């Protein structure tokens, strides 16, 4: 049995809600993301750096009250620390380390606090004091967006309320429903997996696409038909699919491919190529639903080609 490498351990430890919450907290509280400066013609760059702040530090500073004094919810003026206490921030942060719903609520709160700072900085040009962002703010938002994307969520901003809202990322689902609904199976295959694990995952994929075998093999698109024929042939000959009807055939051309392959490396490479072909079929399952729309689009393009540009007449 293969031992766990340090990279395996790192991946396991960083793919937890606890790690993600701690990482967001560190960047929110400790990383200097905003700095204030004064315009000073005597300085080489024309500005004089005053102070730098983390997002949390800026919210606690007097600059927050000066720049955005009317921060309120339902017309009640809010104090930042009191708001965190009433909202149960500490409890929410701990719950977010073990629960996906709490994690999304926690991230939504952080995004709103970031949005509040961004609004405040935009308003803050008083007494010749100005504010700017360091790369820390971008890094924080990139990490948050990455974590949300992994859960198939995104951060939107409601223009009426001016607040950040975490929403399910349905755009991918709308365009690729088959792949999205089965993403756990389709994208679970890894080239670095052991041979037995690859075969196990290919068997799961074979069961997933088997209901479409007949239609794909009879499809008018020759490329799709050829890929489907190759895929289902190999699934049988490699003993991956359960209904291997050719297993006992006496014809040498039908004998099991495993008897022909040289070694484990060649078998593993063939598994990888088979997976890529299955991936093509899975994507086509979604793409084929658009063929009707593409026919309409193609017809419209041809009509536009035939139309004469406005103001132009045929030369005689």
PAZAPA-4460 file (N, C-alpha, C; in steps of 0.05 Angstrom, whole numbers, plus 32768, in hexadecimal, padded with zeros to 4 digits):
% residues 316
    n_x    n_y    n_z   ca_x   ca_y   ca_z    c_x    c_y    c_z   seq   type   mol
   8011   7FE8   8000   8000   8000   8000   8012   8019   8000     1      X     A
   800B   802C   7FEF   801B   8044   7FEC   8017   8056   8005     2      X     A
   802E   8060   8010   802C   8072   8027   8022   808D   801E     3      X     A
   8018   809D   8030   800F   80B8   802A   8028   80CA   8028     4      X     A
   8029   80D9   8012   803E   80EC   800E   8037   8106   801D     5      X     A
   804A   8118   8020   8044   8131   802C   8031   8142   801C     6      X     A
   8031   813D   8002   801E   814B   7FF0   8001   8141   7FF4     7      X     A
   7FFE   8127   7FF8   7FE4   811C   7FFE   7FD9   8128   8018     8      X     A
   7FEA   8129   802C   7FE2   8134   8046   7FDB   8151   8044     9      X     A
   7FEB   8160   8035   7FE5   817D   8031   7FCA   8181   8023    10      X     A
   7FC5   8171   800E   7FAC   8173   8000   7F94   816D   8011    11      X     A
   7F96   8158   8022   7F81   8151   8034   7F7C   8167   8049    12      X     A
   7F91   8173   8053   7F8E   8187   8068   7F84   81A2   805E    13      X     A
   7F8B   81A8   8045   7F82   81C2   803A   7F67   81C0   802D    14      X     A
   7F5C   81A8   802B   7F41   81A5   801E   7F2B   81A3   8033    15      X     A
   7F2F   81B0   804A   7F1B   81AF   8060   7F11   81CB   8064    16      X     A
   7EF8   81CD   806E   7EEC   81E7   8074   7EFC   81F5   808A    17      X     A
   7F07   81E6   809D   7F17   81F2   80B3   7F2F   8201   80A8    18      X     A
   7F3E   81F4   8095   7F55   8202   8089   7F4C   821B   807A    19      X     A
   7F36   8219   806A   7F2D   822F   805A   7F25   8247   806B    20      X     A
   7F16   8241   8081   7F0E   8256   8093   7F26   8264   80A0    21      X     A
   7F39   8254   80A9   7F51   825F   80B6   7F61   8270   80A2    22      X     A
   7F62   8267   8089   7F70   8276   8074   7F63   8291   806F    23      X     A
   7F48   8291   806C   7F3A   82AA   8068   7F3D   82BC   8080    24      X     A
   7F3B   82B1   8098   7F3E   82C1   80B0   7F5A   82CF   80B1    25      X     A
   7F6E   82BF   80AB   7F89   82CA   80AC   7F8C   82E2   8099    26      X     A
   7F82   82DF   8080   7F84   82F4   806D   7F72   830C   8074    27      X     A
   7F5B   8306   807F   7F48   831B   8087   7F53   832C   809E    28      X     A
   7F61   831F   80B1   7F69   832D   80CA   7F86   8336   80C9    29      X     A
   7F97   8327   80BB   7FB4   832C   80BE   7FC1   8338   80A5    30      X     A
   7FB8   8331   808D   7FC6   833A   8075   7FBF   8358   8070    31      X     A
   7FD4   8368   806C   7FCF   8384   8067   7FC5   8389   804B    32      X     A
   7FAC   8391   8049   7F9E   8393   802F   7F98   83AF   8026    33      X     A
   7F99   83C2   8039   7F93   83DE   8032   7FA8   83F0   803F    34      X     A
   7FAF   8405   8032   7FC1   8419   803E   7FB7   8435   8039    35      X     A
   7FBC   8446   804C   7FB5   8463   8049   7FCE   8473   8043    36      X     A
   7FCA   8489   8035   7FE1   8499   802E   7FD8   84B6   802A    37      X     A
   7FEC   84C8   802D   7FE8   84E4   8028   7FF7   84ED   800F    38      X     A
   7FEB   84FE   8000   7FF9   850A   7FEA   800F   851C   7FF4    39      X     A
   8028   8517   7FED   803E   8527   7FF7   8052   852B   7FE1    40      X     A
   8053   8543   7FD5   8064   8547   7FBE   8082   8545   7FC5    41      X     A
   8089   8545   7FE0   80A4   8543   7FE8   80AF   8526   7FE7    42      X     A
   809C   8513   7FE7   80A4   84F7   7FE6   80AC   84EF   7FC9    43      X     A
   80BD   84DC   7FC6   80C6   84D4   7FAB   80B0   84CC   7F99    44      X     A
   809C   84BD   7FA4   8086   84B3   7F94   806D   84C6   7F95    45      X     A
   8070   84DB   7FA4   8059   84EE   7FA6   8045   84E7   7FBB    46      X     A
   8049   84D0   7FC8   8037   84C8   7FDE   8047   84C0   7FF6    47      X     A
   803A   84C2   800D   8046   84BA   8026   8034   84A5   8033    48      X     A
   803E   848C   8036   802E   8477   8042   802A   847D   8060    49      X     A
   8010   847B   8068   8009   8481   8084   8007   8468   8094    50      X     A
   7FF2   8457   808E   7FEE   843E   809D   7FE4   8429   8089    51      X     A
   7FE7   8410   8091   7FDC   83FA   8082   7FCA   83E9   8094    52      X     A
   7FB6   83DD   8088   7FA2   83CF   8097   7F9A   83B4   808A    53      X     A
   7F93   83A1   809B   7F84   838A   8090   7F67   8392   808C    54      X     A
   7F57   8381   8080   7F3B   8388   807D   7F2E   838C   8098    55      X     A
   7F33   837A   80AA   7F28   837C   80C5   7F33   8394   80D4    56      X     A
   7F4D   839A   80D0   7F59   83B1   80DD   7F4D   83CB   80D3    57      X     A
   7F47   83CD   80B9   7F3B   83E5   80AE   7F1F   83E9   80BA    58      X     A
   7F10   83D3   80BD   7EF5   83D5   80C7   7EF5   83DE   80E4    59      X     A
   7F0A   83D9   80F3   7F0D   83E1   810F   7F19   83FD   8112    60      X     A
   7F23   8408   80FD   7F31   8422   80FF   7F1E   843A   80FE    61      X     A
   7F29   8451   8105   7F19   8469   8104   7F13   8472   80E8    62      X     A
   7F23   8468   80D5   7F1E   846F   80B9   7F03   8465   80B0    63      X     A
   7EFB   844E   80BB   7EE1   8443   80B4   7ECB   8456   80BA    64      X     A
   7ECC   8461   80D2   7EB6   8473   80DB   7EB7   848D   80CC    65      X     A
   7ECF   8497   80C6   7ED1   84B0   80B7   7EC8   84AC   809A    66      X     A
   7ED0   8496   808E   7ECB   8492   8071   7EAF   8489   806B    67      X     A
   7EA3   847A   807E   7E89   846E   8078   7E78   846E   8092    68      X     A
   7E72   8486   809B   7E65   8488   80B6   7E49   847D   80B7    69      X     A
   7E3B   8479   80A1   7E1F   8471   80A1   7E1C   8453   809C    70      X     A
   7E2F   8443   80A3   7E2C   8426   80A0   7E16   841D   80B2    71      X     A
   7E01   8411   80A5   7DE9   840A   80B5   7DDA   83F3   80A8    72      X     A
   7DCA   83E6   80B8   7DB7   83D2   80AE   7D9C   83D9   80BA    73      X     A
   7D88   83DC   80A8   7D6D   83E5   80B0   7D6F   83FF   80C0    74      X     A
   7D80   8411   80B7   7D83   842C   80C2   7D90   842C   80DE    75      X     A
   7D98   8416   80E8   7DA6   8415   8102   7DC4   8417   80FD    76      X     A
   7DD0   842C   8107   7DEC   842F   8103   7DFB   8419   8112    77      X     A
   7E0F   840E   8104   7E1D   83F6   810F   7E39   83FC   8118    78      X     A
   7E40   83F1   812E   7E5C   83F0   8137   7E67   83D5   812F    79      X     A
   7E7F   83D5   8123   7E8A   83BC   8117   7E8C   83A6   812B    80      X     A
   7E98   83AB   8142   7E9C   8396   8156   7E81   838D   8161    81      X     A
   7E6F   839F   8165   7E54   8398   816F   7E46   8387   815B    82      X     A
   7E49   838E   8141   7E3C   837F   812C   7E46   8362   812C    83      X     A
   7E60   835D   812E   7E6B   8342   812F   7E61   8333   8146    84      X     A
   7E5E   8340   815D   7E54   8333   8175   7E37   832B   8172    85      X     A
   7E26   833D   8168   7E0A   8337   8165   7E05   8322   8150    86      X     A
   7E15   8323   813A   7E13   830F   8124   7E1E   82F4   812C    87      X     A
   7E2B   82F2   8143   7E36   82D8   814C   7E4D   82CF   813A    88      X     A
   7E60   82E2   8135   7E76   82DD   8122   7E87   82C6   812B    89      X     A
   7E8F   82C6   8144   7EA1   82B1   814E   7E95   8295   814C    90      X     A
   7E7B   8293   8153   7E6D   8279   8151   7E6B   8271   8134    91      X     A
   7E64   8284   8122   7E61   827D   8106   7E7C   8274   80FA    92      X     A
   7E92   8281   8102   7EAC   8279   80F7   7EB3   825C   80FF    93      X     A
   7EAC   8254   8117   7EB2   8239   8120   7EA0   8225   8112    94      X     A
   7E86   822C   810E   7E74   821A   8100   7E7C   8217   80E3    95      X     A
   7E87   822C   80D8   7E8F   822C   80BB   7EA6   8218   80B6    96      X     A
   7EB3   820F   80CB   7EC9   81FD   80C7   7EC0   81E0   80C4    97      X     A
   7EA6   81DB   80C9   7E9C   81C0   80C7   7E83   81BD   80B6    98      X     A
   7E77   81D3   80AE   7E5C   81D2   80A1   7E5C   81E4   8088    99      X     A
   7E53   81D9   8072   7E54   81E8   8058   7E41   8200   8059   100      X     A
   7E29   81FE   8065   7E17   8214   8066   7E22   822B   8077   101      X     A
   7E2E   8224   808D   7E3B   8238   809E   7E53   8245   8090   102      X     A
   7E61   8235   8082   7E78   823F   8073   7E70   8254   805E   103      X     A
   7E5A   824E   8050   7E50   8261   803C   7E46   827B   8049   104      X     A
   7E39   8278   8060   7E30   8290   806F   7E47   82A1   8078   105      X     A
   7E5C   8293   8082   7E74   82A0   808C   7E82   82AF   8075   106      X     A
   7E85   82A2   805E   7E92   82AF   8046   7E81   82C6   803D   107      X     A
   7E67   82C4   803D   7E56   82DA   8035   7E5A   82F2   8047   108      X     A
   7E5D   82EE   8061   7E62   8303   8074   7E7D   8311   806E   109      X     A
   7E92   8300   806A   7EAC   830C   8063   7EAB   831C   804A   110      X     A
   7E9D   8312   8036   7E9A   8321   801C   7E8C   833C   8020   111      X     A
   7E78   833C   8032   7E6A   8355   8037   7E7C   8369   8047   112      X     A
   7E8C   835F   8058   7E9F   8371   8067   7EB4   837C   8054   113      X     A
   7EBD   836B   8041   7ED0   8375   802C   7EC3   838A   801B   114      X     A
   7EA9   8385   8013   7E9B   8398   8003   7E97   83B3   8012   115      X     A
   7E92   83B1   802C   7E8F   83C9   803C   7EA9   83D9   803D   116      X     A
   7EC0   83CC   803F   7ED9   83D9   803F   7EDE   83E6   8024   117      X     A
   7ED8   83D8   800E   7EDC   83E3   7FF3   7ECB   83FC   7FEF   118      X     A
   7EB2   83FB   7FF9   7EA1   8413   7FF7   7EAC   842A   8007   119      X     A
   7EB6   8423   801F   7EC1   8438   8030   7EDA   8445   8024   120      X     A
   7EEC   8434   8019   7F04   843F   800D   7EFD   8451   7FF6   121      X     A
   7EE9   844A   7FE7   7EE0   845B   7FD0   7ED7   8476   7FDA   122      X     A
   7ECB   8477   7FF2   7EC0   8490   7FFD   7ED6   84A0   800B   123      X     A
   7EEC   8493   8012   7EFF   849F   8025   7F14   84AF   8018   124      X     A
   7F0E   84C9   8014   7F22   84DC   800B   7F1D   84F5   801B   125      X     A
   7F26   84F4   8034   7F22   850A   8046   7F3C   8514   8051   126      X     A
   7F3F   852D   8056   7F57   8539   8061   7F70   8530   8052   127      X     A
   7F6E   852D   8038   7F85   8526   8026   7F8F   850A   802C   128      X     A
   7F7E   84FA   8039   7F86   84DE   803E   7F78   84CC   8029   129      X     A
   7F87   84BA   801D   7F7D   84A8   8009   7F83   848C   8010   130      X     A
   7F75   8479   8003   7F78   845D   8009   7F7D   844D   7FEF   131      X     A
   7F8C   8438   7FF1   7F90   8426   7FDA   7F93   840A   7FE4   132      X     A
   7F91   83F7   7FD1   7F92   83DA   7FD8   7FAE   83CF   7FD2   133      X     A
   7FB6   83BD   7FE3   7FCD   83AC   7FDC   7FC3   8393   7FCE   134      X     A
   7FD6   8381   7FC7   7FCD   8368   7FBB   7FBE   8356   7FCE   135      X     A
   7FBF   835C   7FE8   7FB2   834B   7FFC   7F94   8349   7FF8   136      X     A
   7F87   835F   7FEF   7F6A   835E   7FEB   7F63   834C   7FD4   137      X     A
   7F73   834E   7FBE   7F6E   833C   7FA7   7F72   831F   7FAE   138      X     A
   7F88   831A   7FBE   7F8D   82FE   7FC6   7F77   82F3   7FD7   139      X     A
   7F6C   8303   7FE9   7F56   82FA   7FFA   7F3E   82F3   7FE9   140      X     A
   7F36   8304   7FD7   7F1F   82FF   7FC6   7F24   82E8   7FB3   141      X     A
   7F3C   82E4   7FA9   7F42   82CD   7F98   7F3F   82B3   7FA7   142      X     A
   7F48   82B3   7FC0   7F46   829A   7FD0   7F28   8294   7FD6   143      X     A
   7F19   82A9   7FDD   7EFC   82A5   7FE2   7EEE   829B   7FC9   144      X     A
   7EF4   82A7   7FB2   7EE7   829E   7F99   7EEF   8282   7F92   145      X     A
   7F08   827A   7F98   7F10   825F   7F92   7F01   824B   7FA4   146      X     A
   7EFF   8251   7FBD   7EF0   823F   7FD0   7ED3   823D   7FC7   147      X     A
   7EC7   8253   7FBF   7EAB   8252   7FB7   7EA7   8242   7F9D   148      X     A
   7EBA   8246   7F8B   7EB9   8237   7F71   7EBA   8219   7F76   149      X     A
   7ECB   8211   7F89   7ECD   81F4   7F8F   7EB3   81E8   7F99   150      X     A
   7EA2   81F9   7FA5   7E88   81F0   7FAF   7E71   81F6   7F9B   151      X     A
   7E79   8200   7F83   7E66   8208   7F6F   7E54   8220   7F78   152      X     A
   7E61   8233   7F85   7E53   824C   7F8D   7E64   8264   7F83   153      X     A
   7E57   827B   7F84   7E65   8294   7F7C   7E5B   82AB   7F8D   154      X     A
   7E6A   82C0   7F8D   7E62   82D8   7F9C   7E57   82ED   7F88   155      X     A
   7E3E   82F5   7F8C   7E32   830A   7F7C   7E2D   8323   7F8E   156      X     A
   7E2A   833A   7F81   7E24   8352   7F90   7E08   835D   7F88   157      X     A
   7DF6   835E   7F9B   7DDB   8369   7F96   7DDD   8387   7F94   158      X     A
   7DD5   8391   7F7C   7DD8   83AE   7F77   7DC5   83BF   7F88   159      X     A
   7DAE   83B4   7F8F   7D9B   83C4   7F9F   7DA3   83C6   7FBC   160      X     A
   7DAB   83B0   7FC8   7DB3   83B1   7FE4   7DD1   83B8   7FE8   161      X     A
   7DE0   83B3   7FD2   7DFD   83B8   7FD4   7E0C   83A3   7FE4   162      X     A
   7DFF   838C   7FE8   7E0B   8377   7FF8   7E15   8360   7FE7   163      X     A
   7E28   8352   7FF2   7E32   8339   7FE5   7E1F   8322   7FEB   164      X     A
   7E1A   8312   7FD7   7E08   82FB   7FDA   7E15   82E2   7FCE   165      X     A
   7E16   82CD   7FDD   7E21   82B3   7FD3   7E0B   82A4   7FC5   166      X     A
   7E10   829D   7FAC   7DFC   828E   7F9D   7E08   8275   7F91   167      X     A
   7DF6   8262   7F8C   7DFF   824A   7F7E   7E07   8250   7F62   168      X     A
   7E1D   8245   7F59   7E27   824C   7F3E   7E19   823B   7F29   169      X     A
   7E02   8244   7F20   7DF1   8235   7F0E   7DF9   8237   7EF1   170      X     A
   7E0B   824A   7EEB   7E11   824E   7ECE   7E1D   8235   7EC2   171      X     A
   7E2E   8227   7ED1   7E3A   820F   7EC7   7E25   81F9   7EC5   172      X     A
   7E13   81F7   7ED8   7DFE   81E4   7ED8   7DEB   81E7   7EC0   173      X     A
   7DE6   8201   7EB9   7DD4   8206   7EA3   7DE0   81FD   7E88   174      X     A
   7DFA   8200   7E85   7E07   81FA   7E6C   7E10   81DC   7E6A   175      X     A
   7E18   81D1   7E81   7E22   81B6   7E82   7E15   81A6   7E98   176      X     A
   7DFA   81A2   7E96   7DEC   8194   7EAC   7DF6   8178   7EB1   177      X     A
   7DFB   8169   7E9C   7E04   814D   7EA0   7E1F   814B   7EAE   178      X     A
   7E32   815B   7EA5   7E4D   815B   7EB1   7E4C   8167   7ECD   179      X     A
   7E3B   817B   7ED2   7E3A   8187   7EEC   7E2E   8175   7F00   180      X     A
   7E17   8168   7EF9   7E09   8156   7F0B   7E1B   813E   7F12   181      X     A
   7E2C   8136   7EFF   7E3C   811E   7F04   7E5A   8125   7F07   182      X     A
   7E5F   813E   7F0F   7E7B   8147   7F10   7E8C   8136   7F24   183      X     A
   7E80   812D   7F39   7E8E   811C   7F4C   7E99   8103   7F40   184      X     A
   7E8B   80F8   7F2C   7E94   80E0   7F1F   7EA7   80E6   7F07   185      X     A
   7E9F   80FB   7EF7   7EAD   8101   7EDE   7EC9   810C   7EE4   186      X     A
   7ECC   811D   7EF8   7EE5   812A   7EFC   7EF5   811E   7F14   187      X     A
   7EED   8106   7F1C   7EFB   80F9   7F32   7F14   80EA   7F29   188      X     A
   7F15   80E3   7F0F   7F2B   80D4   7F04   7F45   80E4   7F05   189      X     A
   7F5A   80D8   7F0E   7F74   80E6   7F10   7F8A   80D5   7F02   190      X     A
   7F9A   80E0   7EF0   7FB0   80D1   7EE3   7FC3   80C6   7EF7   191      X     A
   7FC5   80D2   7F0F   7FD8   80C9   7F23   7FCE   80B1   7F34   192      X     A
   7FB4   80A9   7F2F   7FA9   8093   7F3E   7FB7   8079   7F37   193      X     A
   7FB5   8066   7F4A   7FBF   804B   7F45   7FAC   803E   7F30   194      X     A
   7FB7   8029   7F23   7FA9   801B   7F0D   7F8D   8011   7F17   195      X     A
   7F8C   8005   7F2E   7F73   7FF9   7F38   7F5E   800F   7F3D   196      X     A
   7F68   8026   7F47   7F55   803C   7F4C   7F4B   8048   7F32   197      X     A
   7F5C   804A   7F1E   7F54   8054   7F04   7F3E   8042   7EF8   198      X     A
   7F43   8028   7EFA   7F2F   8015   7EEF   7F14   8018   7EFD   199      X     A
   7F15   801B   7F17   7EFD   801E   7F27   7EEE   8037   7F1F   200      X     A
   7EFC   804E   7F1A   7EEF   8067   7F13   7EE5   8065   7EF6   201      X     A
   7EF3   8057   7EE4   7EEA   8054   7EC9   7ED0   8043   7EC8   202      X     A
   7ECE   8030   7EDB   7EB6   801F   7EDC   7E9E   8030   7EE4   203      X     A
   7EA2   8043   7EF6   7E8D   8055   7EFE   7E84   8066   7EE6   204      X     A
   7E97   8070   7ED7   7E91   8080   7EC0   7E83   8070   7EAA   205      X     A
   7E8B   8057   7EA7   7E7F   8045   7E93   7E61   8042   7E99   206      X     A
   7E5B   803E   7EB3   7E3F   803B   7EBA   7E2F   8055   7EB6   207      X     A
   7E3E   806C   7EB9   7E31   8086   7EB5   7E29   808B   7E98   208      X     A
   7E3A   8083   7E85   7E35   808A   7E69   7E28   8073   7E5A   209      X     A
   7E25   805B   7E66   7E1B   8044   7E58   7DFE   8049   7E4D   210      X     A
   7DEC   8057   7E5A   7DD1   805B   7E4F   7DD1   806A   7E34   211      X     A
   7DE7   8077   7E2D   7DE8   8087   7E14   7DF7   8079   7DFE   212      X     A
   7E00   8061   7E03   7E11   8052   7DF0   7E03   804F   7DD5   213      X     A
   7DEA   8045   7DD5   7DDC   8040   7DBC   7DD9   8059   7DAB   214      X     A
   7DD1   806F   7DB8   7DCD   8088   7DA9   7DE7   8093   7D9D   215      X     A
   7DFC   8091   7DAD   7E15   809C   7DA4   7E21   808C   7D8D   216      X     A
   7E1E   8072   7D8E   7E29   8061   7D79   7E1A   8064   7D5F   217      X     A
   7E01   806E   7D61   7DF1   8072   7D48   7DEF   808F   7D41   218      X     A
   7E00   80A0   7D4D   7DFE   80BD   7D49   7E07   80C5   7D2D   219      X     A
   7DFB   80DB   7D23   7E02   80E4   7D08   7E1E   80F1   7D08   220      X     A
   7E28   80F9   7D1F   7E43   8105   7D20   7E57   80EE   7D21   221      X     A
   7E67   80EC   7D0C   7E7A   80D5   7D09   7E8F   80D6   7D1F   222      X     A
   7E98   80ED   7D27   7EAD   80EF   7D3C   7EA2   80E4   7D57   223      X     A
   7E8A   80EC   7D5E   7E7D   80E2   7D76   7E79   80C4   7D75   224      X     A
   7E70   80BA   7D5E   7E6B   809E   7D5A   7E85   808E   7D5D   225      X     A
   7E9B   8098   7D52   7EB4   808A   7D54   7EBF   8089   7D71   226      X     A
   7EBD   80A0   7D7F   7EC6   80A1   7D9A   7EB5   808D   7DAB   227      X     A
   7E9B   808E   7DA8   7E89   807C   7DB7   7E90   805F   7DB2   228      X     A
   7E94   8057   7D99   7E9B   803C   7D92   7EB5   8033   7D9F   229      X     A
   7ECA   8045   7D9E   7EE4   803F   7DAA   7EE1   803C   7DC9   230      X     A
   7ED3   804F   7DD5   7ED0   804E   7DF2   7EC3   8035   7DFC   231      X     A
   7EAB   802E   7DF0   7E9D   8017   7DFA   7EAB   7FFD   7DF3   232      X     A
   7EBA   7FFD   7DDD   7ECA   7FE5   7DD6   7EDF   7FE1   7DEB   233      X     A
   7EEE   7FF6   7DF2   7F03   7FF3   7E05   7EF8   7FEC   7E21   234      X     A
   7EE2   7FF8   7E29   7ED6   7FF2   7E43   7ED0   7FD4   7E45   235      X     A
   7EC8   7FC8   7E2F   7EC3   7FAB   7E2F   7EDD   7F9B   7E2F   236      X     A
   7EEF   7FA3   7E1D   7F08   7F93   7E1A   7F1B   7F95   7E32   237      X     A
   7F18   7FAB   7E41   7F29   7FAE   7E58   7F1C   7FA3   7E72   238      X     A
   7F06   7F96   7E6E   7EF7   7F8A   7E85   7EEF   7F9F   7E9A   239      X     A
   7EEA   7FB8   7E90   7EE1   7FCD   7EA2   7EC3   7FCC   7EA5   240      X     A
   7EB5   7FC8   7E8F   7E98   7FC7   7E90   7E8F   7FAB   7E95   241      X     A
   7E79   7FA9   7EA5   7E70   7F8F   7EAE   7E66   7F7C   7E98   242      X     A
   7E5A   7F88   7E83   7E4E   7F77   7E6E   7E62   7F72   7E57   243      X     A
   7E78   7F65   7E5E   7E8C   7F5F   7E4A   7E84   7F46   7E3A   244      X     A
   7E74   7F49   7E25   7E69   7F33   7E16   7E7E   7F24   7E06   245      X     A
   7E95   7F32   7E01   7EA9   7F26   7DF0   7EBF   7F17   7E00   246      X     A
   7EBB   7F15   7E19   7ED0   7F0A   7E2B   7ED8   7EEE   7E23   247      X     A
   7EC4   7EDD   7E1B   7EC9   7EC1   7E15   7ECB   7EBC   7DF8   248      X     A
   7ECE   7ED1   7DE8   7ED0   7ECD   7DCB   7EEA   7EBF   7DC4   249      X     A
   7EE9   7EAE   7DAF   7F00   7E9F   7DA6   7F0F   7EAF   7D91   250      X     A
   7F03   7EC4   7D87   7F10   7ED5   7D73   7F26   7EE5   7D80   251      X     A
   7F3F   7EE2   7D76   7F56   7EF1   7D81   7F51   7F0F   7D82   252      X     A
   7F42   7F1A   7D6E   7F3D   7F37   7D6D   7F2C   7F40   7D84   253      X     A
   7F1D   7F2D   7D91   7F0B   7F35   7DA6   7F17   7F30   7DC2   254      X     A
   7F2F   7F25   7DC3   7F39   7F1D   7DDD   7F3F   7F36   7DEF   255      X     A
   7F40   7F31   7E08   7F44   7F46   7E1B   7F5D   7F56   7E16   256      X     A
   7F5A   7F71   7E16   7F71   7F83   7E10   7F87   7F80   7E25   257      X     A
   7F80   7F79   7E3D   7F94   7F77   7E52   7FAA   7F62   7E4B   258      X     A
   7FA3   7F4F   7E3B   7FB6   7F3A   7E33   7FCA   7F45   7E1E   259      X     A
   7FC3   7F5B   7E11   7FD4   7F66   7DFD   7FE6   7F7C   7E07   260      X     A
   7FDC   7F8B   7E1B   7FEB   7FA2   7E26   8005   7F98   7E33   261      X     A
   801B   7FA7   7E2F   8035   7F9F   7E37   8039   7F9F   7E56   262      X     A
   8031   7FB5   7E62   8037   7FB7   7E7F   8023   7FCA   7E8C   263      X     A
   8026   7FCF   7EA6   8014   7FE0   7EB5   8015   7FFD   7EAB   264      X     A
   802D   8006   7EA3   802F   8022   7E99   801F   8026   7E80   265      X     A
   8020   8013   7E6D   8010   8015   7E54   7FF2   8014   7E5A   266      X     A
   7FEB   8002   7E6D   7FCE   8000   7E75   7FC5   801A   7E81   267      X     A
   7FD5   8026   7E92   7FCE   803F   7EA0   7FCA   8055   7E8B   268      X     A
   7FDC   8056   7E77   7FDB   806B   7E62   7FC1   8067   7E52   269      X     A
   7FBA   804E   7E4C   7FA2   8049   7E3D   7F89   8051   7E4D   270      X     A
   7F89   804C   7E68   7F74   8054   7E79   7F70   8073   7E78   271      X     A
   7F86   8082   7E78   7F85   809F   7E77   7F78   80A8   7E5C   272      X     A
   7F80   809B   7E47   7F75   80A3   7E2C   7F57   809B   7E2B   273      X     A
   7F50   8085   7E37   7F34   807D   7E38   7F24   8091   7E48   274      X     A
   7F2F   809A   7E5E   7F21   80AF   7E6E   7F1C   80C8   7E5E   275      X     A
   7F30   80D1   7E4F   7F2E   80E9   7E3F   7F18   80E6   7E2A   276      X     A
   7F16   80CE   7E1F   7F01   80C9   7E0B   7EE5   80C9   7E19   277      X     A
   7EE3   80BE   7E31   7ECA   80BE   7E40   7EC3   80DB   7E46   278      X     A
   7ED7   80EB   7E4D   7ED2   8107   7E53   7EC6   8116   7E3B   279      X     A
   7ED0   8110   7E24   7EC5   811B   7E0B   7EA7   8114   7E08   280      X     A
   7EA0   80FB   7E0E   7E85   80F2   7E0C   7E73   8100   7E20   281      X     A
   7E7E   8103   7E39   7E6E   8110   7E4E   7E68   812D   7E47   282      X     A
   7E7C   813B   7E3C   7E77   8157   7E34   7E64   8158   7E1C   283      X     A
   7E67   8145   7E0A   7E55   8145   7DF3   7E38   8140   7DFC   284      X     A
   7E34   8131   7E11   7E19   812D   7E1B   7E0B   8147   7E21   285      X     A
   7E1A   815B   7E2A   7E0F   8176   7E2F   7E0E   8186   7E15   286      X     A
   7E24   8184   7E06   7E26   8195   7DED   7E10   818E   7DD9   287      X     A
   7E09   8174   7DD7   7DF6   816C   7DC3   7DDB   8179   7DC7   288      X     A
   7DD5   8181   7DDF   7DBB   818F   7DE5   7DBA   81AA   7DD8   289      X     A
   7DD2   81B5   7DD0   7DD3   81CF   7DC3   7DD2   81CE   7DA5   290      X     A
   7DD2   81B6   7D9A   7DD4   81B4   7D7D   7DBD   81C1   7D6F   291      X     A
   7DA5   81BF   7D7A   7D8E   81CC   7D6E   7D91   81EA   7D6D   292      X     A
   7D9C   81F6   7D84   7DA1   8212   7D85   7DB7   821B   7D71   293      X     A
   7DCB   8209   7D6E   7DE0   8210   7D5B   7DD6   820F   7D3E   294      X     A
   7DC3   81FE   7D38   7DB8   81FD   7D1D   7DA9   8218   7D17   295      X     A
   7D9B   8222   7D2B   7D8D   823C   7D28   7DA2   8252   7D24   296      X     A
   7DB7   8251   7D34   7DCC   8265   7D32   7DD9   8264   7D17   297      X     A
   7DDF   824C   7D0D   7DEC   8249   7CF3   7DDA   8254   7CDD   298      X     A
   7DC0   8250   7CDF   7DAD   825A   7CCB   7DAD   8278   7CCC   299      X     A
   7DAE   8284   7CE3   7DAD   82A1   7CE6   7DC7   82AD   7CDA   300      X     A
   7DDE   82A1   7CDE   7DF7   82AA   7CD3   7DF6   82AA   7CB5   301      X     A
   7DEB   8295   7CA9   7DE9   8293   7C8C   7DD6   82A9   7C81   302      X     A
   7DC1   82AF   7C90   7DAE   82C4   7C88   7DBC   82DF   7C88   303      X     A
   7DCD   82E4   7C9C   7DDB   82FD   7C9F   7DEF   8300   7C88   304      X     A
   7DFC   82EA   7C80   7E0F   82EB   7C6A   7E02   82F4   7C50   305      X     A
   7DE9   82EC   7C4D   7DDB   82F3   7C34   7DD0   830F   7C33   306      X     A
   7DCD   831B   7C4B   7DC2   8336   7C4C   7DD6   834B   7C43   307      X     A
   7DCD   8360   7C36   7DDE   8375   7C2C   7DE3   8389   7C42   308      X     A
   7DFB   8393   7C46   7E00   83A8   7C5A   7DEF   83C1   7C54   309      X     A
   7DE7   83CE   7C6A   7DD6   83E6   7C66   7DE5   83FC   7C56   310      X     A
   7DD6   8408   7C44   7DE2   841D   7C34   7DF2   8414   7C1C   311      X     A
   7DF5   83F9   7C18   7E05   83EF   7C02   7DF2   83E5   7BEC   312      X     A
   7DFA   83E9   7BD4   7DEB   83DF   7BBD   7DFD   83CE   7BAC   313      X     A
   7DF1   83BC   7B9D   7E01   83AA   7B8C   7E0C   83BB   7B75   314      X     A
   7E26   83B6   7B6E   7E32   83C4   7B58   7E29   83B7   7B3E   315      X     A
   7E24   83C8   7B2B   7E1B   83BE   7B10   7E32   83C0   7AFD   316      X     A
***
